[in-house]
Amino acid sequence: MARIVMIGEVEDAAAWEGHFRSHRDLFSKIYSPIGMDVIHFTTTDDNRFVLHSEVSDVDAYFATLDSKEIEAAMAEDGVKRETVQVFVLEKELGF
């Protein structure tokens, strides 16, 4: 499983969270086939969000970001798409 982190800015973090949670069925439909069954997230007081998830197919995950459904969900949620950054965590430090 690949670990993915997404960060970005939103218009209003509290409103974003309410809208984000309302997309559970959409996320299940789109992300379950690529092994994602949970999204860990947080927001900040300065209207930023951070998501962490694990997927079995990184290319398929990136393809979902350009889907009409996800674009519409992000617009509804007040995501400032130009601020969104996605990282694949490829390295690990054990101790």
Backbone torsions as a table, in degrees:
resi	resn	phi	psi	omega
1	MET	NA	137.9	176.9
2	ALA	-95.7	141.1	177.2
3	ARG	-97.6	130.9	-176.9
4	ILE	-119.8	136.9	172.9
5	VAL	-123.2	131.7	175.5
6	MET	-121.9	134.4	175.0
7	ILE	-128.3	155.5	177.4
8	GLY	179.7	179.3	179.4
9	GLU	-110.9	150.3	178.7
10	VAL	-130.4	162.4	178.2
11	GLU	-64.0	-43.6	-176.0
12	ASP	-150.8	113.8	-173.8
13	ALA	-61.5	-40.3	-179.4
14	ALA	-65.3	-44.8	177.9
15	ALA	-64.7	-41.3	178.6
16	TRP	-55.6	-47.4	-177.5
17	GLU	-61.3	-41.9	178.5
18	GLY	-60.9	-45.5	178.5
19	HIS	-67.1	-44.3	-179.4
20	PHE	-55.6	-47.6	-179.7
21	ARG	-63.4	-27.5	-178.3
22	SER	-73.5	-9.8	-177.6
23	HIS	-93.4	16.2	-176.6
24	ARG	-50.8	-47.0	-178.7
25	ASP	-65.6	-40.4	177.4
26	LEU	-62.3	-47.3	-179.8
27	PHE	-61.8	-40.9	178.4
28	SER	-60.7	-44.6	-179.4
29	LYS	-63.7	-44.5	-174.4
30	ILE	-84.0	-39.7	-170.9
31	TYR	-97.7	-24.3	178.8
32	SER	-56.8	-40.9	179.3
33	PRO	-61.9	-19.4	178.5
34	ILE	-107.2	22.1	171.5
35	GLY	85.6	1.4	-180.0
36	MET	-87.7	124.3	177.5
37	ASP	-128.9	2.8	175.9
38	VAL	-153.9	146.0	174.4
39	ILE	-124.9	119.8	175.3
40	HIS	-88.8	138.1	-177.5
41	PHE	-152.5	163.2	172.0
42	THR	-150.9	164.0	174.2
43	THR	-127.5	165.0	178.6
44	THR	-121.1	166.2	179.5
45	ASP	-67.2	-19.1	179.4
46	ASP	-100.5	30.0	171.8
47	ASN	62.3	47.9	173.0
48	ARG	-118.7	157.7	175.1
49	PHE	-131.0	155.4	173.6
50	VAL	-135.6	128.0	176.5
51	LEU	-116.7	145.3	172.7
52	HIS	-134.3	134.1	177.0
53	SER	-151.8	168.8	176.9
54	GLU	-122.6	137.1	-179.2
55	VAL	-133.9	155.2	178.0
56	SER	-89.2	-18.3	-176.8
57	ASP	-137.1	100.4	-176.3
58	VAL	-63.1	-42.4	-179.7
59	ASP	-61.7	-41.3	178.2
60	ALA	-64.7	-37.3	177.6
61	TYR	-60.6	-49.6	-179.2
62	PHE	-62.5	-33.5	177.5
63	ALA	-64.1	-34.4	-179.8
64	THR	-64.5	-29.5	-176.7
65	LEU	-65.9	-22.2	178.2
66	ASP	-98.3	3.7	-180.0
67	SER	-72.3	150.3	179.3
68	LYS	-60.2	-36.8	-178.4
69	GLU	-64.5	-44.8	-178.8
70	ILE	-72.6	-39.1	175.9
71	GLU	-59.3	-42.7	179.4
72	ALA	-66.3	-41.1	179.2
73	ALA	-62.7	-43.4	179.4
74	MET	-64.1	-40.0	178.3
75	ALA	-63.7	-44.9	178.8
76	GLU	-61.1	-36.1	-177.0
77	ASP	-79.4	-8.6	-179.3
78	GLY	81.0	25.5	178.5
79	VAL	-74.5	132.5	173.8
80	LYS	-86.5	91.4	-171.6
81	ARG	-56.0	-30.7	-179.3
82	GLU	-67.0	-14.7	179.8
83	THR	-97.1	-8.8	-174.5
84	VAL	-71.8	130.7	174.8
85	GLN	-127.4	140.4	-179.6
86	VAL	-124.6	134.1	-179.7
87	PHE	-126.6	137.9	171.6
88	VAL	-99.9	120.6	-179.4
89	LEU	-80.8	108.5	-174.0
90	GLU	-105.5	-13.4	-174.7
91	LYS	-116.5	158.9	-175.5
92	GLU	-145.0	146.3	175.9
93	LEU	-128.0	107.7	176.5
94	GLY	-87.9	150.6	176.7
95	PHE	-153.6	NA	NA
